[in-house]
Amino acid sequence: MIYRLRIYLLAFSVGLIAFFQAASPLMADKLPNSVQFKVDKCIESLNDAEAELDARNPDMAREPLRVARERLESIKEYQSDSWDHPDVVAARNRYETLENRYNEAQEKKNASAGKADEQLEKLKQFRQFNSSATYPEDLVASLSQYQAAKALIDEIKAEGTDVQLSGYSDYNMTKLNVELWAQNRDRVTNDFIDKAKDYTKNNVSRDQDWLDKTDQRLGDLAKIFSVDDPKLTEAKTTIGNMHTFIRQEQLAKAAKVFMSSEKYKGKDANALRALAKKAVKDKYPKADILKVKLTSSKWGAPEGGAQWTDNTHSAVEVRTTSYLSAEIAARQGQDVMLHRVYLYKSKVNGQMQPAKSYIVGSQMMLEKNVK
């Protein structure tokens, strides 16, 4: 029993010793004010040096490291009793770490001096690099130049020669344009997606030219982003949703479109129908004419009178024109369109001119409404 008690007491004593040894840094005596002042100033300089090294500016780290070293040397020479104090040891260790980082950065800089000159020469080719963009096609036009410029900028950073080149405009402008191109890529893509989302709403005004180019621009984005890029996926989904929405909206409106009644009873009705067809076939050669109706009961009263023949106002003619309305239903691709056509005949200085025709408006309709 006594033997076991001695064993327990011995183990307890060993544990206490270990505890106090581990806790000794926390229980160290407070540094004298004069030493604490030097430690604080040393740490300030080390913070400055570390910030410069993190920013890849080793030359700017030299001076704060020198100041930190002088503070530590002063402690060692004049307050040697505090040299092994935990706070001083921590400052010493941190100084050594940053000093090593500084030396490595300088060695890398010296070793790559020749490479920097070579890279500077390559940077000249990007002086005309235009990073601006409004639409996806603008990004595609500058994509190859961006990729080459980015590859060189990445190489410069990896080799550490950005330190030597940071003072040259060719490097700084190329680096800036690479960053701006990437920013413009994201902005243009987001604008494209946002506009498609806006167009997926009821009663919104849409730019037909923009709509006609959506698939082309979606293809341009596919050249810029990787196949599995989330932004490309979002663009494809949004454009698909927009097309579906607009198609449903068109069909709903088309269901309410009907042809007007046939009103013309003249003997020349077939000839006038042929003339109305000509207006559609001239503009849409592949259109399949489904039905033609002459929707005016007769030619309108002549309009016009005396007028100048040209902008020089050198001669006058008497021109009067009569109009007759027609409607033509025609299949164009997957859609059926209702075209409103004007037929017109003019009399110039008493002589009747051949009748002509032109389309004045078109809208989609359903084939079942062609009656």
C-alpha positions, 0 to 999 in steps of 0.5 A: 500500500505504501509502495503504491502511494509513493508511486502515485506521489512520484507520478503526481510530482512529475506531472506538476513539473511538466505542467509548470515547464509547459506553462513557463512562457505564460508565467514569464516575467514582464519585460522591462519597459525599455526592452518592451519598447524595442520589441514593439518597434521591432514587431512594427518593422516586421509587419511592414516587411511582411506586407512588402514581401506579400506584395512581391516588393522585396526591395521595399522590405529591406529597410524595415528588416534592417530596423528590426535587426537593429532593435534585436541587436540592441537588446542583445548588447544592452539587455542581454538578460532579456535575450531569451525571454519568450517575447524576444525569442518570438520576435527573433524567430519571426525576423529570421523567417522574414529574412529568409523570405527576403533572401529567397526573393532577392535570389529569385530576382537576380536569377531571372534578370535575363528572363525579364528582358526577354519577357519585356520584349514579348510584351510589346506585341500587346500594345494594341490589345483592346480589352473593351467589349459590348457584345459576345462577338467583341470578346471572341474578336479579342479572345486569342490576343487575351489568351496569349497576353494572359499566358505571358502575364501568368508566366511572368508571375510564376517566374517572379519577374513581375518584380523587375517589370513592375516599372514598365508600362508595357507590363502594367498596361498588358496586365491591366488589359488582361484583368479588364478583359476578364471583367468585361467578359463577366459583365457582357455575359451577365448583361446578355443573361439579364436582358434575356430574363427581362425579355421573358416578361409580359408586355415588354418591348423587345429589340428584334435585332437583338433577338435575331442575334441571340443564338449567334451570341450564345455560340460566341459565349461557347467559344469563350467559356468551357463546356461545363462552365456554370455561366455558360449553362445559365446563359443557355438555360435563360435563352432557351426559356426566353425563346419558349416564352416568346413563342407561347406569347406569339401563338397566343396573339396569333390565335386572335388574328383573322383575315378580313372579308373579301369585298372586291367584285370587279372583273379584274379581281384575279389580276389584282390578286396576282399583283398582291401576291407579287408584293409578298413573293418579291419580299419572301420568295420562299413563302407559300401563298395560302389565301388572297383577299381583296379587302377594299370594295373599290379603288379609293378616290385619287389623292395628290395633285401638282408636285415638284418632280425632284428636289431641285424644284425645276419642274412640276407634274400632276400626279394622283394615286388611288389605293386598294387594300388586300390581305395575304396569308402565307406559310413561311417556315413553321409560321403562317403570316398575314400580310397587309398589302396596298395596291396602287395605281397612279396617273401622271400628267393625265397618263395612267401608270401600271399598277404596283403593290407593296406590303404595309404590315405583317403579323403572325396568325394560326393556319386554322384562322385562314378562312 
